[in-house]
């Protein structure tokens, strides 16, 4: 599905599909794993695989399942108890996936990742190679954040964005987010009875993002905001996305039956190659604010020169991903810094001819080269619509 299309395609029409499952779908707080529901989902996965599609699963639920097994209460858990719950839950969850897939003639492989596995280039390539090999061997990768070791400072924080990162890393053409809500509304429907359902989103604009609410259940770490964040990562890289309720049995088949869902179009001009990695980077190491002239230059496809930089913040090294902000503080691009933060601060606002005297050595002309930069799709198009 590309921009301009307003009707959904059947899932069988996609060659590679990443499916994300929320914790509340898999785990009942009192009774543990919802085995019947999992079996129905795996039936759908097996049907897609039989039709020739590659299916990758990003499965939440380790902490929620582990805390049920350990008898921990519904209170917020301290980090060490969350990690202990994840250690118990991961074993149980992996076993359940393996059993259900095996019963339908499918092999499975568990892949536990931490933030660095997608944000650091070498580890990103290694993770991609591992998952690619599983797919070649006709195994279904079951992927989750490694909550036994991740801390608040080094975690994805939600599996929506992790799923989007996995989908773009693996070149999936569809990302399915199964949740406890059936799609995007103009406002959180639980809070606004007049909220209208939106069946199709051509592009994720600031107006679309303003519709997001908070997490819908205590088992979830995400909410509509994280789903839209995931959508920006996915659609920019050419991956369509659909958000739908997973609370019914056979939730993937339900999409093809026409049950309510919100579809997001993939970009008609997606980023490719290693720019996909740059565009999807979840936590930029720093931020570079620029003036209006630099914004116009970037939109024209030029590199970011120090002369257009008004402020540098964060601690980053050469080669780290930085966000580039316009004068209003909106992110307009991401790219790889050509300077360490300390040098970037020193040369901000200087013309090229002035840089060598400040640094004491021959300088690179660009703060961020255009070959190492990706424009933020929604803001790029919005600015263009405004006549920039």
N, C-alpha and C positions, 0 to 999 in steps of 0.2 A: 504494500500500500504506500503510495507516494502522496505528496501534497496535492490537494485538489480532489482526491477521491473521498467520497462520503459514505461508502458502503464497505462493510467488513468482508474480508475473504475468509474462506474456510481454513482451519488450521492445517489441514493436509496440503494446502498450497504452499506452505512455507517449508524450506529445506532444513533449517536449523532453528530450534525453538528453545529458549531459556524460560523455565517456569519457576517462579518464586512463590513459596508457601509461607504464610504467616504463622506465628506460634499458636494463636488462638484457634486456627483451623485444625491443627494437628493434636493439640493437647487440651484436655479438660482439666481444670484446676483440681477437681476432686478425684476424678477417675483415671487420670493419666492419658495415655495415647489413644486417640480415636482410630482404632484399628480398621473398623468398617469403612470409615471415610478414606483412610489411606489406601485400602484395597481398591476402592472405586476410582481414585485418582490414578493408581498404577494401571488399572484397566485402560484408562485413556492414554497414558504414556505408551503402553504396549501397542495400542492401536495405531498411534502416530509412528512408532518405530517400525511396525509392520508395513506401513505405507512408504517407508524409505526416509523418514525424517530423523535427523539427529535431535535428541532431547537431552537437555541439561537441566538438572534440578538444583535450585538453591533453597535449602530447607532450613527454616528456623525451627525452634522448639527444644533445643538441647537443655537450656537453663530451665524452661518451663517444665519439661518432663522430669529433669533431675530433681527439682525442688519438690515435685509431687512424690517421687520415689523416696526421697529422704525425709518427707514429712515436714518440710519447712513451711512456715505460715505464709499468708498472703502479703505480709509486710514487705517493704523494700529491703532487699538483701544487701549486706555489706559485700565489698568486692571479693573477699576470700570465700564467702559462702556461695556467691554467684559462680565463681570459678569451680568450686567443688561440685555444685549442682550440674554445671556444664560437663565436668568429667564423667559423672554418672549418666547424665542424659545422652551424651554423645554415643556411648556404647549401645545403649538401648535403642536409640534412634537409628543408628547405622544398621543394627541387626534387623530392625523392622523393615527398613528399606530393602535390605538384601533379601530377606525372606519373601516379601511381596513381589519383588521383581523376578526373583528366581522361580517363583511359582508360575510365572508367565513366560519362562524361557529366556529371561534377560539377565545379563551379568551387571554388576554394579561396582562402583569404586568410590570410596569416600575421599574427598579432598578438603582438608581443613586449611584455611588461609588466615593470615593476619594482614593488617593494612599495608605493610611493606611489600607484600607479595604482588600487589597491583600498582603500588605507587613508585617503587624503585625499579628502574628499567630492566636490569639484569634479572631480577626475581620475577618480574612480569613476564619476560620471555620464557623463563623456566616453567612458570605455572602454565603458560599457554601451551608449551610443548607437552607437558604432562597430560593436560586435559585433551589435547589433540590426539595423543596416543590412545587414551581410553576410548575416544570416539572411533578411531580407526579399528580398534579391537572389538567394536560393537558393545562396549560397556556403557551404562548410563552413569555419568558423573553425578554424585550427590555432594554438593558443595555447601559449606557453612563456614562462618567465621570461627576461628579457634578461640572460643570464649574461655578456655581453661588458662590461657596465658595473656590474652589481650587485656589491657588496662584502659581506663577512660582516655588516656592521652594517645593511645596507639590503636584505636579501634575504628571500624567503619561507623558504628553506632546504630546502624539499621541494615537489614538485609535487602531493602529496596535498592539502595545505591550499590550495594555489593552485587546484586543481581544484574544491574545495568552495566557495571564494570565488567563482569564475567561475560555478559552478552556481547559487548563491543569487543572485548579481548578475543573472543572466539568467533567473531564474524557472524553472529546469529542475525537472522533477518526479522525475528519477532521475539519480543519480551512480553511474557504474560505475568502480571502481578495478581495473584489470588489473595484476596483480602476479606475482611468482614464488612466491606462496603462494596456496592455494586458498580461504582464508577465515580466520576467527577460531577459535583453539583455546584451551582453558583454560590452556595454557602453550605456549611455543615448542616445536613438535613436534620440531625438530632437537635439542633439549636434553632433552626429557622424553618418553620413549616411551609414557607413559601419558596424554599430553595428549588431551583429547576435543575433537572438532570441534563447533562451535556453528553450527547452520544459520540461526538467527533470533535477532535481538536487538531486543526491544521498545523499550528505551531504554538509553543508555550511562551506566551508573552507575560509581561509583568501583571497584566490584568487577569490572566488565567491563574498566575501564582497567587494573587490576592484572594482567590476563592478557597485556598487550602485551610484546613483546620488542624486540630491536634490529634494525637493517637486516640483510637477508639476503644481500647481496652487495656487493662493493667498488664496483660501478657505481651503487649506490643511495645516496641521501642520506637516505631515509626508512626506515620500518620500521612495525610494527603500531601503535606509539604514534602516529605521525603520521597513520595511517589512521583511528584512533579520534578524534584531534583533528579530522580532516576530517569524520568522521561527526557529531560534535557540532555543527559549523558547519552542515552540510547539514540534518540532521534537525530542528534547532531552527527552521529557516526553511521547513520543509514539504517538503524534498526527501528522498525515500527513497534508500538507498545499498546497493550490493552490492559485495562484495569477492570476486574469484575469480581463478583462475590464468589468466594470459595466455599460458602457454608452449605451448599447443596451437594448431593452425591454426584459423582462423575462431572466435576466442575469444568473440565476442558471440553467434554462433549456438549455441555450446556451452552458454551459459547457458540458452537456450530448450530445449536438448536434455536439460536436467536435470543437467548436470555440477555437481560440488560447488561451492557458493558460500554465503557468509553474507550474508543480507539484513538490513538495518537499517530499521526502520519510521520513517516521517516522523512528526513530532509531530502529535497530533490537534488541537492549538491552536498553530499556528505563529505566529511573529512575522511581521509584514508591513511593507511600505513601508520607510521609512528606518530602522526598527528592525532590519531585516535587516542593514543595513550596520553598525550598532552591535554587534549580537550576533556578527558574524563577524570583527570587528576582531582581527587576529592578535597585535599587540603593543601592549597598553595603555600609554599614556604614563606612568601612575602607578597607585598602589594606595592605597585608603582602607580602613582596618580599622575595624570598628564593633562596638558592644557587643550583647549579647543582645536588649536592648529594641529596638534599631534593626533587628535581623534580623526580629523579629516584625512590626514596622511595615512593612518592605519586603515581606514575604510577604503582608501584608494589602493591598498595593497602594498604599502611601503613599510620599511622597518621602523622600529621605535628608536629615535635618536635621543641622546641625553638632553639636547636643547629643549625638548618638549616635556621633560619630566619636572613635576612640581614638588613631589614628595615621595620618599622611599621609606617603607616600614617593613619590619620583620627581619629574621635572621636567615639568610640564604647564601648559598655558595653558587659559584658559576655552574650552570647546568641544571639547577633546581627550577621547578615550575613556579612562576609568579603570576599573580592576577594583575591585569592592567585596568585601572579605573578612570572614568571620565571625570570632568570637573564636578559633576553631581554625585560622585561616589558610586556610580553604577559600573559593574564589571563589563567591559567591552571586549576583552580578549584574555587569553592565557598564552604564556610562552616560556621558553627556557632562557633564564638570565645569562647574559654574556659576561657579567661581572659579579663578584662577591658583593654582599650588601654594603660593606664598609666603603668599597670603592664607588659603588653606585651612589651612595649618599654624597660623596665628595664631588662627583662630576655632574650631579643633577642640575639641569638648567644651563650647562656649558655648551658652547659650540664645539664642533669636532676639533678645530684647530687649537682650542684651549686645553684639551684634555691631557695631552702629553706633558705639558708643563706642570700640571697638578699631580699626576701620577708618577712622573719621573721615568716613564718608558713609553714606547710606541703603543697607541691605544686602538682598540676596535672601534669602528665608527658607530655601531649599533648597540644600544642597551639590550634590546631583544630583536634578533634578526627575523625578517618576515618568513624565512624558511623554517623557523622554530616557533611559529606563532599560529594560533587558531582564533579567529574571531568568534565571539559569543553570538550564536545564531539569532536569538530573539532580539537582542539589543541592536545588533547590526542591521537587521531588517527594519526594526522600528525607527532607528535613526534615519535610514535611507528613505522611509516613508515620510519622514518629516522634512525631507528636502535637503539633507546634508550632502 
